[in-house]
Amino acid sequence: MLQTTKRPDSPVSIIGAGIAGAWQALLFAQAGHAVTLHERGDEAMTDATSHWAGGMLAPYCEAEVAEPIISRLGLRSLEVWRRELPDTPFNGSLVVAHPRERNDFERFARMTEDHRRLDAAGLAALEPSLEGRFRDALFFPAEGHVEPRRVLPKLHERIRAAGGTIKFCSDVTANDLDGIVIDCRGLGARDEQPELRGVKGEMILIETAEVQLARPVRLMHPRWPLYVIPREDNLFMLGATSIETEDTGVSVRSALELLGAAYTVHPAFGEARIVEFGSGLRPAFPDNLPRIGIRGRRITVNGLYRHGFLIAPALAELTLAYVERGQIDNEVMRCL
């Protein structure tokens, strides 16, 4: 392990104010660095991938399909979320299935840990709106979720409170900046990382006061995990698909599947009002694993795929540990 003797005096510039860049900026600013966070979009962040994210903090559920490194980073990130934003909802998450997906449900139970199996009565006690809907469920009590469009502004406020500067509508490149530069541009970094690809995730936002949920509900599906995620003000996010394409918008097939999933979770969703359709392109490397690239004082943090909100805090800790102490995480870091 490499070691440095003192903290660098040079400024730290971070490009990209989405979830990856925001956590980098917050932890560096709290550590006493002179941080400037650059974002090419405006403060609404409507063009950012984070704007269309589900905000699931579910490392145990993700263990069914993700590599162990995602679980490791995700579990550490849960601790950082609790420490930095203690009002983050950690009400757990639920996994349910219809009879035709029973085999997938049992496989999911075998592949994951830290869950309790609830019978119909236990599910109804936890989520009264789901009474009589499913014969059993898996409850992951340690998991949480955030609302991306609310939590990103909170992170930005915390950055400013820690002494950092945020510049919106600032379309810069690493060559424009001095000192340490941390590139968190996502797909915008393909000018230097051409192996990145976009994986589309579609979502639908609906509104109803007829259903009350305290935690995300994952419905087993043969193609991808489908979530019903509660938001504030009687809103629910339905998502998210994972499609190997870089077009935008929501397809008819995806809309039917997302809306159908909500309806089968609870029929009252059939009367809900559709508020918004949307999609975002998640940046991914060929192995779908995150990567911190190092080239002198230029650092890239990318490839968070569909795990951005889950693993971004842990990646920021690793970057900070490298800059301050020369510490290397061989599973995530590589020289460019």
C-alpha positions in Angstrom: 0.0 0.0 0.0 1.3 3.4 -1.0 1.4 6.2 1.6 1.7 10.0 1.3 2.8 12.2 4.1 0.4 15.0 4.0 -2.8 16.3 2.3 -2.2 17.9 -1.1 -2.6 21.7 -1.0 -3.9 21.8 -4.6 -7.6 22.4 -5.2 -10.0 19.6 -6.1 -12.3 20.0 -9.1 -15.1 17.6 -9.7 -16.9 17.4 -13.0 -20.5 16.2 -12.8 -23.0 17.0 -10.0 -25.0 13.8 -10.3 -24.9 11.2 -7.5 -21.3 10.1 -8.1 -19.9 13.7 -8.3 -22.0 15.0 -5.4 -20.7 12.4 -3.0 -17.1 13.0 -4.1 -17.5 16.7 -3.6 -19.2 16.3 -0.1 -16.5 14.0 1.3 -13.6 16.0 -0.1 -15.1 19.2 1.2 -15.7 17.7 4.7 -12.0 16.6 4.7 -10.9 20.2 4.3 -10.1 20.3 0.6 -10.9 23.3 -1.6 -13.6 21.8 -3.7 -15.3 23.1 -6.8 -18.1 21.0 -8.3 -18.8 21.7 -12.0 -22.1 20.7 -13.7 -22.9 21.5 -17.3 -26.6 21.5 -16.7 -28.7 23.8 -14.6 -29.6 23.4 -11.0 -32.7 21.4 -11.8 -30.5 18.5 -13.1 -33.2 17.3 -15.4 -30.6 16.0 -18.0 -28.7 14.0 -15.4 -29.0 10.2 -15.2 -29.7 10.7 -11.5 -32.9 12.5 -12.3 -34.4 9.3 -13.6 -33.0 6.9 -10.9 -35.0 4.8 -8.5 -32.8 5.6 -5.5 -32.8 2.0 -4.2 -30.3 1.3 -1.4 -30.6 -2.4 -1.6 -27.3 -4.3 -1.4 -28.9 -7.5 -0.2 -31.4 -7.7 -3.0 -28.7 -6.8 -5.6 -26.6 -9.8 -4.5 -28.9 -12.0 -6.5 -27.4 -10.9 -9.8 -24.5 -8.5 -9.0 -20.9 -9.3 -8.3 -19.7 -9.4 -4.6 -18.0 -6.1 -5.0 -21.4 -4.4 -5.4 -22.5 -5.9 -2.1 -19.3 -4.8 -0.4 -19.5 -1.2 -1.7 -23.3 -1.1 -1.1 -23.0 -2.2 2.5 -20.4 0.4 3.3 -22.5 3.0 1.5 -25.5 2.3 3.8 -23.3 3.3 6.7 -22.3 6.5 5.0 -25.9 7.4 4.0 -26.9 6.9 7.7 -24.1 9.0 8.9 -24.4 11.9 6.5 -28.2 12.0 5.9 -29.7 10.4 9.0 -33.2 11.1 7.8 -32.7 8.6 5.0 -35.6 6.1 5.1 -34.3 2.7 6.1 -37.7 0.9 6.3 -36.5 -2.2 4.4 -37.7 -3.5 1.1 -40.1 -6.3 0.1 -39.9 -8.9 -2.6 -43.1 -10.5 -3.8 -44.2 -12.8 -6.7 -47.3 -14.2 -8.3 -47.6 -18.0 -8.5 -46.3 -18.2 -12.1 -43.0 -16.7 -10.9 -42.7 -19.0 -7.9 -39.5 -20.7 -9.0 -37.8 -17.3 -9.5 -39.0 -16.2 -6.1 -37.5 -19.3 -4.4 -34.3 -18.9 -6.3 -34.1 -15.2 -5.2 -34.5 -16.3 -1.6 -31.7 -18.8 -1.9 -29.3 -16.3 -3.6 -29.8 -13.5 -1.1 -29.2 -13.0 2.6 -30.5 -10.9 5.6 -34.1 -11.4 4.8 -37.1 -12.7 6.7 -39.9 -14.7 5.0 -43.3 -13.3 5.8 -46.6 -15.1 5.5 -49.7 -13.4 4.2 -50.6 -12.1 7.7 -47.0 -10.9 8.3 -47.1 -9.0 5.0 -50.4 -7.4 5.8 -49.1 -6.3 9.2 -46.1 -4.7 7.6 -48.0 -3.2 4.6 -51.7 -3.1 5.2 -52.4 -2.1 1.6 -51.0 -5.5 0.5 -53.4 -7.5 2.6 -54.7 -10.5 0.6 -52.5 -9.7 -2.4 -49.7 -12.2 -2.0 -49.3 -15.5 0.0 -45.8 -14.5 1.3 -42.9 -12.1 0.8 -39.3 -11.6 1.5 -38.5 -8.7 3.8 -35.1 -7.1 3.8 -35.2 -5.0 6.9 -31.7 -3.3 6.6 -32.4 -1.8 3.1 -33.5 1.8 2.3 -34.4 4.1 -0.5 -34.1 7.8 -1.3 -35.9 10.1 -3.7 -33.2 11.2 -6.1 -34.9 14.5 -7.0 -35.0 15.5 -3.3 -31.8 14.0 -2.0 -29.5 15.5 -4.7 -30.4 19.1 -3.6 -29.8 18.1 0.0 -26.3 16.8 -0.9 -25.6 20.0 -2.8 -26.6 22.0 0.3 -24.3 19.9 2.4 -21.4 20.5 0.0 -21.9 24.3 0.3 -22.2 24.0 4.1 -18.8 22.2 4.1 -17.2 25.0 2.2 -17.4 23.6 -1.3 -18.4 25.6 -4.4 -20.9 24.4 -7.0 -20.9 25.9 -10.5 -23.9 25.0 -12.6 -24.0 25.6 -16.4 -20.2 25.0 -16.3 -19.2 22.9 -19.2 -15.6 22.2 -18.5 -13.1 19.5 -19.3 -10.2 18.2 -17.2 -7.8 20.2 -19.4 -9.5 23.4 -18.3 -8.8 22.9 -14.6 -5.8 22.9 -12.3 -5.0 20.7 -9.3 -6.7 17.4 -8.8 -9.6 16.7 -11.2 -12.2 14.0 -10.5 -14.2 13.2 -13.7 -17.8 11.9 -12.9 -19.4 12.7 -16.2 -20.9 9.3 -16.9 -21.5 8.8 -20.6 -20.1 12.3 -21.2 -16.6 10.8 -20.5 -16.7 8.6 -23.6 -14.3 11.0 -25.3 -11.6 9.5 -23.0 -13.3 6.1 -22.1 -14.8 4.8 -25.3 -15.6 1.5 -23.8 -18.5 3.0 -21.8 -22.0 2.2 -23.0 -25.4 3.4 -22.0 -28.0 1.1 -20.6 -31.5 2.5 -20.7 -33.7 2.5 -17.6 -37.3 3.6 -18.0 -39.6 4.8 -15.3 -43.2 6.0 -14.8 -44.4 8.3 -12.0 -48.0 7.9 -10.9 -50.2 9.5 -8.2 -52.8 7.9 -6.0 -54.0 8.3 -2.5 -55.7 4.9 -2.5 -52.5 2.9 -1.8 -50.1 3.5 1.1 -46.6 1.9 1.1 -43.8 2.5 3.5 -41.1 0.8 1.5 -40.2 -0.3 -2.0 -41.9 -3.5 -3.3 -40.1 -5.6 -5.9 -42.2 -7.8 -8.1 -40.4 -10.8 -9.7 -40.4 -10.5 -13.4 -38.9 -12.8 -16.1 -36.9 -10.0 -17.8 -35.9 -7.5 -15.1 -36.7 -6.4 -11.6 -39.8 -4.2 -11.4 -40.2 -1.9 -8.4 -43.0 0.1 -7.0 -41.2 2.8 -4.9 -43.2 5.2 -2.7 -42.5 8.9 -2.9 -43.8 11.9 -1.0 -47.2 13.5 -1.9 -48.9 10.2 -2.8 -46.5 9.6 -5.7 -45.1 6.2 -6.7 -42.2 5.5 -9.1 -42.6 2.4 -11.3 -39.3 1.1 -12.6 -37.0 0.2 -13.8 -36.2 -1.6 -17.0 -32.7 -2.4 -18.1 -32.4 -2.3 -21.9 -29.3 -2.5 -24.0 -30.0 0.5 -26.1 -29.1 4.2 -26.1 -32.3 5.7 -27.4 -34.5 7.8 -25.2 -38.1 7.7 -24.2 -40.3 4.9 -22.9 -41.5 2.1 -25.2 -45.1 0.9 -25.3 -43.9 -2.6 -24.2 -42.1 -1.2 -21.2 -45.0 1.1 -20.3 -47.4 -1.9 -20.4 -45.1 -4.0 -18.2 -44.5 -1.3 -15.7 -48.1 -0.3 -15.4 -49.2 -3.9 -15.4 -46.8 -4.7 -12.6 -48.2 -1.9 -10.5 -51.8 -3.1 -11.2 -51.0 -6.6 -10.1 -49.4 -5.3 -6.9 -52.6 -3.5 -6.1 -55.7 -2.9 -8.3 -56.1 0.6 -7.0 -53.0 1.6 -9.1 -55.3 1.1 -12.1 -57.1 4.3 -11.2 -53.9 6.2 -10.5 -53.0 9.3 -12.4 -49.9 9.1 -14.7 -47.7 12.1 -13.9 -44.6 11.4 -15.9 -42.8 9.0 -18.3 -39.0 9.1 -18.6 -35.8 7.3 -19.1 -32.1 7.7 -18.3 -28.9 6.1 -19.7 -26.8 4.5 -17.1 -23.1 4.5 -17.8 -21.6 1.0 -17.8 -18.4 -0.7 -18.7 -18.4 -4.1 -20.4 -18.3 -5.9 -17.1 -21.0 -3.7 -15.5 -18.6 -2.9 -12.6 -17.6 0.5 -11.3 -14.1 1.8 -11.9 -11.9 4.5 -10.4 -9.2 5.3 -13.0 -6.0 7.1 -12.0 -3.7 9.1 -14.2 -1.6 11.3 -12.0 -3.8 14.0 -10.6 -6.6 13.1 -13.0 -9.1 10.6 -11.5 -12.2 9.2 -13.2 -15.1 7.6 -11.4 -17.5 5.9 -13.7 -19.4 2.8 -14.7 -21.8 2.8 -11.8 -24.4 1.1 -14.0 -27.7 0.6 -12.2 -26.1 0.9 -8.7 -25.3 4.7 -8.6 -27.2 5.6 -5.5 -26.2 2.4 -3.8 -22.4 2.6 -4.2 -21.5 6.3 -4.8 -20.7 7.1 -1.1 -18.3 4.2 -0.8 -16.6 5.1 -4.1 -16.1 8.6 -2.8 -14.5 7.3 0.4 -12.1 5.2 -1.8 -11.1 8.2 -3.9 -10.5 10.3 -0.8 -8.4 7.6 0.8 -6.3 7.4 -2.4 -5.7 11.2 -2.6 -4.9 11.6 1.1 -3.1 8.4 1.9 -2.2 6.8 -1.3 -4.5 3.9 -0.4 -5.4 1.5 -3.3 -8.4 -0.7 -3.7 -7.4 -3.2 -6.2 -10.9 -4.4 -7.0 -12.0 -0.9 -8.1 -8.9 1.2 -9.0 -6.7 0.9 -12.0 -4.0 3.1 -13.7 -5.0 4.7 -17.0 
